[in-house]
Amino acid sequence: MAIQLFDSLSRSLQPLRTPDPADPQDLFTFYNCGPTVYAPAHIGNFRTFVVNDVLRRLIELEFGPGKVKHVRNLTDVDDKTIRRAREEGRPLAAVAKQWTDKFHADCDALNCLRPHLEPTATGHIREQVDMIDVLMQKGNAYRAADGSVYFKVSSFDNYGRLSRVKERELQPGSALAGKSQAADADEKEDATDFALWKAHKPDDGENAWDSPWGRGRPGWHIECSAMIKKHLGETIDLHTGGEDLLFPHHENEIAQSECCNGVTFARHWYHSKHLLVDGAKMSKSLGNLYTLDDLVAKGFSPMAVRYALLMGHPQKQLNFTLDSLHAAESALKHLRSYRDTLVQRAGNMTAKSSRLFDDVLAALHDDLNTPWALGELHEDTRVHKSDSIAPIHAAADLTSFDLVMFALGLDLRTPALKADIPPAITALAEKRWAAKQAKDFATADALRKEITAAGWSMLDRKDGYSLEPLKKT
């Protein structure tokens, strides 16, 4: 069955291109924007990466693993990474390596497949300079007085077609022009123009490279275009990312790539929606900006986090709550039990996949509808009992079940990291933590006693707390 995905450019559901199975050189090319490696990624970031992982898995199931080429970049030089290196008094490369390693560890814990290639911005300076040089020669870019190079937005007639930015909205002083300006607040001829090359400034320290326009560093947007061109070609099948990248980043990628190469940049664009936490936008001030480590410290498994991130449709905002993590742990427990029973019933038998969970795959093929897929999965396991079927049928159902587990990326071999925490205990812990933050220490102490009496220990940390069952004596 064909994979149908919403296309951000056409604003419609479109099938993905099917590569020619007889042509070993005809690969489905897939790029998604990776992290800026200066700090740990939060669950809002990981919603996009988990959604992309399910998409990658589904494409491989549809076309075959040898027919897909997946590239995800690492932004290891920009204002944020340089600022972090300067604040910590460390080389930029050391900062980038620390947070790249952390990102990989979190992705592994969430069972995300590694991309086939993961290029870095600093590893592709030559490619970026070459693209900028072409844009200069074609008249799409200009050198400012300070040595920076800017893309001339007015030179690209189709600018704004992805994000539906109107010409009036890009006038100086408008909100969208301001957003573009904030990212590249240097000298330029027009507020809407964006930096391709940033001239070296004292705050950049040693983080500069030679170019025909002097020492400096690439702008944020050009890195993706250059790495895509080198590793995937001038036209790719699918470009993905979070909706926050739609403008200006992806809009700018289209402009600079199509002006440089003279061909369509991407056949299909897919953007996942923002994540809310407890109904609000994530922020440090609200205390709802969670990393994976934060949630693991609260007693939840990475698989529960992955499951919870898939409980909402990628094209709709997802309201992430601790209650959703409890529901996810419960759902995973059921799925583990279901699979264990299939394994016991199948014994040593193996069989080709049954059709039992085809509706789960159908839901994923229909615009990556993960909540529908999870709903069908649990309905199938409820209706088709696993403890009373013949071994050969159990073996066939097991093959089918494992196939959809691969598609969803749910590793049932990995149990919860800690004992299941009853919702009532979590509720008490949340109340106690809130009381402590409000300096209501009497209430906090009383709630701690309730938690202890119920058989749990609450350990406070600077950024939260963890719960452990008390050892029985």
CORDA-V88979 format. One record per residue. N is the residue number from 1. RES is the residue in one small letter. NEAR is the number of other ideal C-beta (glycine too) atoms within 10 Angstrom. D_CENTER is the distance of its C-alpha to the mean C-alpha in whole Angstrom. Layout:
[[N/RES/NEAR/D_CENTER] [N/RES/NEAR/D_CENTER]]
//
This chain:
[[1/m/11/26] [2/a/12/24] [3/i/22/20] [4/q/16/20] [5/l/24/17] [6/f/18/17] [7/d/19/18] [8/s/22/17] [9/l/20/20] [10/s/11/22] [11/r/9/21] [12/s/9/22] [13/l/11/21] [14/q/19/22] [15/p/13/22] [16/l/23/20] [17/r/15/22] [18/t/14/24] [19/p/20/25] [20/d/10/29] [21/p/10/29] [22/a/6/32] [23/d/9/31] [24/p/10/29] [25/q/6/28] [26/d/14/26] [27/l/19/23] [28/f/21/20] [29/t/22/18] [30/f/26/14] [31/y/26/12] [32/n/25/8] [33/c/22/8] [34/g/26/7] [35/p/23/8] [36/t/23/12] [37/v/26/13] [38/y/20/16] [39/a/16/15] [40/p/17/13] [41/a/20/9] [42/h/19/10] [43/i/24/9] [44/g/20/8] [45/n/21/5] [46/f/25/4] [47/r/24/5] [48/t/26/3] [49/f/23/2] [50/v/26/6] [51/v/26/7] [52/n/28/6] [53/d/24/8] [54/v/23/11] [55/l/23/11] [56/r/23/12] [57/r/20/14] [58/l/21/16] [59/i/22/17] [60/e/19/18] [61/l/18/20] [62/e/19/21] [63/f/19/22] [64/g/12/23] [65/p/11/21] [66/g/9/23] [67/k/18/22] [68/v/21/19] [69/k/19/18] [70/h/24/14] [71/v/21/13] [72/r/23/10] [73/n/25/12] [74/l/23/12] [75/t/20/14] [76/d/23/17] [77/v/26/19] [78/d/20/19] [79/d/17/21] [80/k/15/19] [81/t/23/19] [82/i/20/23] [83/r/13/23] [84/r/19/22] [85/a/22/24] [86/r/15/27] [87/e/9/27] [88/e/11/27] [89/g/6/29] [90/r/12/27] [91/p/13/27] [92/l/20/23] [93/a/15/23] [94/a/10/23] [95/v/23/21] [96/a/23/18] [97/k/13/19] [98/q/17/19] [99/w/20/15] [100/t/17/14] [101/d/11/16] [102/k/18/14] [103/f/22/11] [104/h/14/12] [105/a/13/14] [106/d/24/11] [107/c/23/9] [108/d/12/13] [109/a/19/14] [110/l/20/11] [111/n/20/13] [112/c/21/10] [113/l/17/12] [114/r/13/12] [115/p/20/12] [116/h/15/16] [117/l/15/16] [118/e/17/14] [119/p/21/16] [120/t/19/17] [121/a/25/18] [122/t/19/21] [123/g/14/22] [124/h/22/22] [125/i/18/25] [126/r/12/27] [127/e/20/25] [128/q/25/24] [129/v/21/28] [130/d/15/29] [131/m/25/27] [132/i/27/28] [133/d/18/32] [134/v/15/32] [135/l/25/30] [136/m/17/33] [137/q/10/36] [138/k/12/35] [139/g/10/35] [140/n/22/32] [141/a/27/31] [142/y/17/34] [143/r/17/35] [144/a/17/35] [145/a/7/38] [146/d/14/36] [147/g/17/35] [148/s/23/31] [149/v/27/30] [150/y/25/29] [151/f/27/28] [152/k/20/30] [153/v/24/28] [154/s/14/32] [155/s/16/32] [156/f/18/30] [157/d/8/31] [158/n/11/28] [159/y/22/26] [160/g/20/24] [161/r/14/24] [162/l/22/20] [163/s/20/20] [164/r/13/23] [165/v/22/24] [166/k/11/28] [167/e/10/31] [168/r/8/32] [169/e/15/29] [170/l/19/28] [171/q/13/32] [172/p/10/32] [173/g/8/32] [174/s/17/29] [175/a/7/26] [176/l/20/24] [177/a/19/26] [178/g/11/26] [179/k/12/22] [180/s/22/23] [181/q/20/25] [182/a/9/24] [183/a/16/21] [184/d/23/24] [185/a/10/27] [186/d/17/30] [187/e/14/33] [188/k/20/32] [189/e/12/35] [190/d/16/33] [191/a/17/30] [192/t/25/28] [193/d/23/28] [194/f/26/25] [195/a/26/25] [196/l/30/25] [197/w/26/27] [198/k/22/27] [199/a/22/31] [200/h/19/31] [201/k/14/32] [202/p/5/33] [203/d/10/30] [204/d/19/28] [205/g/13/31] [206/e/9/31] [207/n/19/27] [208/a/16/29] [209/w/16/30] [210/d/10/33] [211/s/21/33] [212/p/11/35] [213/w/20/35] [214/g/15/35] [215/r/12/33] [216/g/23/30] [217/r/24/26] [218/p/26/24] [219/g/24/22] [220/w/23/18] [221/h/24/18] [222/i/29/20] [223/e/28/18] [224/c/29/16] [225/s/27/19] [226/a/26/21] [227/m/25/19] [228/i/24/18] [229/k/21/22] [230/k/17/23] [231/h/18/20] [232/l/21/20] [233/g/14/23] [234/e/15/24] [235/t/16/22] [236/i/22/19] [237/d/21/19] [238/l/26/15] [239/h/27/13] [240/t/26/9] [241/g/22/7] [242/g/22/7] [243/e/17/11] [244/d/14/12] [245/l/18/12] [246/l/17/14] [247/f/18/17] [248/p/25/18] [249/h/18/16] [250/h/25/15] [251/e/24/19] [252/n/28/20] [253/e/24/19] [254/i/24/21] [255/a/28/24] [256/q/26/24] [257/s/26/23] [258/e/20/25] [259/c/23/28] [260/c/24/28] [261/n/16/28] [262/g/10/30] [263/v/10/28] [264/t/13/25] [265/f/24/21] [266/a/25/19] [267/r/16/20] [268/h/20/18] [269/w/21/15] [270/y/25/12] [271/h/22/10] [272/s/27/9] [273/k/18/11] [274/h/15/11] [275/l/22/11] [276/l/17/15] [277/v/21/16] [278/d/13/20] [279/g/10/20] [280/a/10/19] [281/k/13/17] [282/m/19/15] [283/s/10/18] [284/k/9/20] [285/s/6/23] [286/l/11/22] [287/g/15/21] [288/n/19/18] [289/l/16/15] [290/y/24/14] [291/t/18/13] [292/l/23/13] [293/d/15/16] [294/d/18/18] [295/l/20/17] [296/v/18/19] [297/a/19/21] [298/k/19/22] [299/g/26/23] [300/f/25/20] [301/s/22/18] [302/p/21/15] [303/m/25/15] [304/a/24/16] [305/v/26/13] [306/r/25/11] [307/y/25/14] [308/a/26/14] [309/l/26/10] [310/l/24/12] [311/m/18/15] [312/g/21/14] [313/h/18/14] [314/p/28/11] [315/q/17/14] [316/k/11/15] [317/q/15/14] [318/l/25/14] [319/n/14/16] [320/f/25/15] [321/t/15/18] [322/l/21/20] [323/d/13/22] [324/s/18/19] [325/l/23/18] [326/h/19/22] [327/a/16/22] [328/a/23/19] [329/e/22/21] [330/s/14/24] [331/a/18/23] [332/l/21/22] [333/k/15/25] [334/h/14/27] [335/l/21/25] [336/r/17/26] [337/s/14/29] [338/y/23/29] [339/r/19/28] [340/d/12/31] [341/t/18/34] [342/l/24/33] [343/v/14/33] [344/q/12/36] [345/r/20/38] [346/a/22/37] [347/g/11/38] [348/n/6/39] [349/m/14/38] [350/t/11/35] [351/a/16/35] [352/k/8/33] [353/s/17/30] [354/s/18/32] [355/r/9/31] [356/l/19/30] [357/f/24/26] [358/d/16/26] [359/d/16/25] [360/v/26/22] [361/l/20/21] [362/a/14/23] [363/a/20/21] [364/l/24/17] [365/h/21/19] [366/d/16/20] [367/d/18/17] [368/l/24/15] [369/n/18/16] [370/t/24/15] [371/p/15/17] [372/w/17/20] [373/a/24/19] [374/l/21/20] [375/g/15/23] [376/e/20/24] [377/l/23/24] [378/h/14/25] [379/e/12/28] [380/d/19/29] [381/t/21/29] [382/r/10/31] [383/v/8/34] [384/h/15/34] [385/k/10/35] [386/s/21/35] [387/d/11/38] [388/s/9/40] [389/i/17/40] [390/a/11/41] [391/p/15/40] [392/i/14/39] [393/h/18/37] [394/a/24/35] [395/a/23/34] [396/a/22/33] [397/d/26/31] [398/l/24/30] [399/t/18/28] [400/s/22/27] [401/f/26/25] [402/d/15/24] [403/l/17/23] [404/v/24/21] [405/m/19/19] [406/f/16/18] [407/a/21/16] [408/l/25/15] [409/g/19/14] [410/l/22/16] [411/d/17/18] [412/l/17/21] [413/r/9/23] [414/t/14/21] [415/p/14/23] [416/a/17/22] [417/l/14/23] [418/k/16/25] [419/a/11/28] [420/d/16/27] [421/i/22/28] [422/p/14/30] [423/p/13/28] [424/a/11/32] [425/i/19/31] [426/t/20/28] [427/a/12/29] [428/l/19/32] [429/a/24/30] [430/e/14/28] [431/k/15/31] [432/r/23/33] [433/w/17/30] [434/a/14/30] [435/a/18/34] [436/k/17/33] [437/q/10/31] [438/a/10/34] [439/k/7/37] [440/d/14/38] [441/f/10/39] [442/a/8/42] [443/t/14/39] [444/a/19/37] [445/d/12/39] [446/a/12/41] [447/l/21/37] [448/r/19/37] [449/k/10/40] [450/e/15/39] [451/i/20/36] [452/t/12/38] [453/a/9/41] [454/a/13/38] [455/g/12/37] [456/w/21/34] [457/s/13/34] [458/m/18/32] [459/l/10/31] [460/d/13/30] [461/r/9/27] [462/k/4/27] [463/d/13/24] [464/g/16/24] [465/y/16/26] [466/s/17/26] [467/l/20/28] [468/e/13/30] [469/p/15/33] [470/l/12/36] [471/k/7/38] [472/k/5/41] [473/t/3/45]]
//
